[in-house]
C-alpha cells in the first residue's frame, strides 16, 4: 500500500525520510526482529537474490538473540534502532520515550531510527532528530495484518512499485505467513524491474 500524498507527510514530519532519491534502488526494511526462525529465513531469501536490506531491531530481542543480531550484520545488512520495548509513542511522555530509545541504542549502534507503529509526537521527533535519521516508509506491505491474505498483501506491496521506494516489512512470527509469501515475489519483481535492493545509507 503506497503512502501519500508525500508533500503533506513532509510538512507534518519535517526531517523524516520517506523515500530515497534513487531510481535504480529499492530499500527493503524489516521491523521488530530479530526473531528465531524468521530472521534466518529472511536472510537466506535475501542471499538468494543478492539483495541487501535494513533491519530496524528491538533492543529486547537483540538482548535475547544476540547471535541473530550479529548474523544480520555479518551478512552485510544494515541495522536501525526500533526502541527497546516497541511501545506506542503517542501514549508516552518524552522522558519515557527517549529512555526506551536510549536503552536500545546501548545495544544497537546505528544512526537510523524508526518509531514503532510509525507513532511519534512532534516533541519526540524533534528530540530524536538531534541524534538519529528518522526513517519511515512509502510502501506499507501490511504483512503484519492477519486479516488480509498473502495474495492481497502481495498486490498491495507491488502496486506502483518504483525505484527509491522504502518498503516496510516485518521480521516477526505474527507476520511470517504473509512475509514468506511476499518477499520472494517482491525480490523477483525488483530483479525484473532492474532495481537493486540496497541498505539505507543516509
matplotlib code that plots the C-alpha trace (Angstrom):
import matplotlib.pyplot as plt

x = [0.0, 1.6, 1.6, 0.9, 0.5, 4.2, 4.1, 1.6, 3.6, 6.8, 5.1, 3.7, 7.0, 9.9, 13.3, 11.8, 13.0, 10.0, 11.8, 15.2, 16.1, 17.4, 15.6, 17.7, 17.4, 14.8, 15.0, 13.6, 13.2, 12.3, 10.9, 10.6, 13.3, 15.5, 13.1, 14.3, 13.4, 12.1, 15.3, 17.3, 14.7, 14.7, 18.5, 18.7, 16.0, 17.8, 21.0, 19.4, 18.7, 21.9, 19.7, 20.5, 18.1, 17.9, 16.6, 15.0, 15.5, 14.1, 16.5, 14.7, 15.1, 18.8, 19.2, 17.5, 19.1, 22.5, 23.7, 20.8, 21.6, 25.2, 24.1, 22.3, 25.5, 27.7, 25.5, 26.2, 22.9, 22.2, 20.5, 18.5, 17.0, 13.3, 13.2, 13.8, 10.2, 8.0, 5.5, 3.3, 4.9, 1.6, 0.9, 4.4, 5.9, 9.0, 11.2, 9.9, 10.1, 13.7, 14.6, 13.3, 15.2, 18.4, 18.1, 18.0, 20.8, 23.1, 23.0, 22.1, 24.8, 23.2, 22.3, 19.0, 15.7, 12.2, 9.3, 7.1, 3.8, 5.1, 3.8, 5.8, 4.8, 6.3, 8.1, 9.5, 10.5, 12.4, 14.4, 15.2, 16.2, 19.1, 20.7, 19.2, 18.0, 14.3, 13.2, 9.5, 8.4, 6.3, 5.2, 3.5, 3.2, 0.8, 2.3, 1.5, -2.3, -3.7, -7.0, -5.6, -4.5, -0.9, -2.1, -3.7, -0.6, 1.5, -0.8, -0.7, 3.1, 3.7, 1.2, 3.0, 6.4, 9.3, 12.9, 13.6, 10.8, 11.3, 9.2, 8.0, 8.1, 8.4, 10.7, 8.2, 6.3, 3.0, 3.7, 5.5, 2.6, 2.4, 6.1, 7.1, 4.7, 5.5, 9.3, 10.5, 8.0, 8.9, 12.6, 11.8, 9.8, 12.6, 15.0, 12.6, 12.4, 16.2, 16.1, 18.9, 17.9, 20.2, 20.8, 19.9, 22.9, 21.9]
y = [0.0, 3.3, 6.0, 9.6, 12.3, 13.0, 16.7, 16.6, 14.0, 16.0, 19.1, 17.1, 15.3, 17.6, 15.9, 12.4, 10.2, 8.6, 7.6, 7.7, 9.7, 6.7, 5.4, 2.3, 1.2, -0.4, -0.2, -3.2, -2.7, -5.3, -4.3, -6.0, -8.6, -10.5, -13.4, -17.1, -19.0, -15.9, -13.8, -16.7, -17.4, -13.7, -13.6, -16.8, -15.5, -12.2, -14.0, -16.0, -12.7, -10.9, -8.4, -6.2, -4.7, -2.7, -4.3, -2.0, -4.2, -4.1, -3.9, -6.6, -9.0, -8.1, -8.9, -12.3, -13.2, -11.6, -14.3, -13.5, -9.8, -10.5, -12.7, -9.7, -7.7, -10.5, -11.0, -7.3, -5.8, -2.6, -2.2, 0.6, 1.4, 0.5, 1.2, -1.4, -2.4, -1.4, 0.9, 3.4, 6.8, 8.8, 7.4, 8.0, 11.0, 12.4, 11.2, 7.6, 7.6, 8.8, 6.3, 3.4, 4.6, 5.0, 1.6, 0.1, 2.4, 0.9, -2.3, -1.2, 1.1, 2.9, 6.4, 5.2, 5.1, 4.1, 4.7, 1.7, 1.8, 5.0, 6.8, 9.8, 13.1, 16.4, 16.8, 13.3, 13.8, 17.0, 15.3, 12.1, 14.0, 15.6, 12.1, 10.0, 10.0, 9.0, 6.7, 5.9, 4.2, 5.0, 1.4, -0.4, -4.2, -4.7, -8.2, -7.9, -7.9, -11.4, -10.3, -10.0, -12.9, -13.3, -12.6, -9.3, -8.4, -9.0, -7.0, -4.0, -4.2, -4.4, -1.8, 1.2, -0.1, 2.1, 3.0, 4.8, 3.2, 2.3, -0.9, -1.7, -5.5, -7.3, -9.8, -11.4, -14.6, -12.7, -11.5, -14.6, -16.1, -13.0, -12.1, -15.5, -15.3, -11.7, -11.5, -13.9, -12.5, -8.9, -9.8, -11.3, -8.3, -6.0, -8.0, -7.9, -4.1, -3.8, -2.5, -3.3, -3.9, -1.8, -0.9, 2.6, 4.9, 8.3]
z = [0.0, -1.1, 1.5, 0.5, -0.5, 0.1, 0.4, 3.3, 5.1, 4.8, 6.3, 9.2, 9.8, 8.9, 8.7, 8.3, 5.4, 3.5, 0.3, -1.4, -4.5, -6.3, -9.4, -9.6, -5.9, -3.7, 0.0, 1.9, 5.7, 8.3, 11.7, 15.1, 14.9, 15.4, 15.6, 15.7, 12.6, 10.8, 10.7, 9.3, 6.6, 5.6, 5.4, 3.4, 1.0, 0.6, -0.1, -2.9, -4.8, -3.8, -2.0, 0.9, 3.5, 6.6, 9.9, 12.5, 15.5, 19.0, 21.9, 23.9, 21.0, 20.5, 24.2, 23.8, 20.5, 20.1, 17.7, 15.3, 15.5, 14.7, 11.8, 10.3, 10.4, 9.2, 6.1, 5.1, 6.1, 8.0, 11.4, 12.9, 16.3, 16.7, 20.5, 23.3, 24.0, 21.0, 22.7, 21.0, 21.2, 21.3, 24.8, 26.3, 27.9, 26.2, 29.1, 28.9, 25.1, 25.0, 27.7, 25.6, 22.5, 24.5, 26.1, 22.6, 21.5, 24.1, 22.0, 18.5, 17.2, 14.3, 13.2, 11.9, 13.9, 13.1, 15.6, 16.4, 14.6, 12.9, 16.0, 17.2, 18.5, 17.3, 20.6, 20.5, 16.8, 17.5, 20.3, 18.3, 15.2, 17.3, 17.3, 14.6, 11.0, 11.3, 8.6, 7.8, 4.5, 1.5, 0.8, 3.6, 3.0, 5.9, 6.2, 10.0, 9.3, 9.8, 8.3, 4.8, 2.6, 1.4, -2.2, -1.2, 0.8, -2.3, -4.6, -2.2, -1.9, -5.7, -6.8, -8.2, -7.1, -8.3, -7.7, -4.5, -2.6, 1.1, 1.7, 5.2, 6.1, 9.3, 11.0, 13.3, 13.8, 13.6, 10.0, 8.7, 6.8, 4.7, 4.7, 3.5, 0.5, -0.4, 0.0, -2.8, -5.3, -4.3, -4.9, -8.3, -9.3, -8.3, -10.4, -13.4, -13.0, -12.8, -9.2, -6.8, -3.2, -1.1, 2.5, 3.7, 3.8, 4.9]

ax = plt.figure().add_subplot(projection="3d")
ax.plot(x, y, z, "-o")
ax.set_aspect("equal")
plt.show()
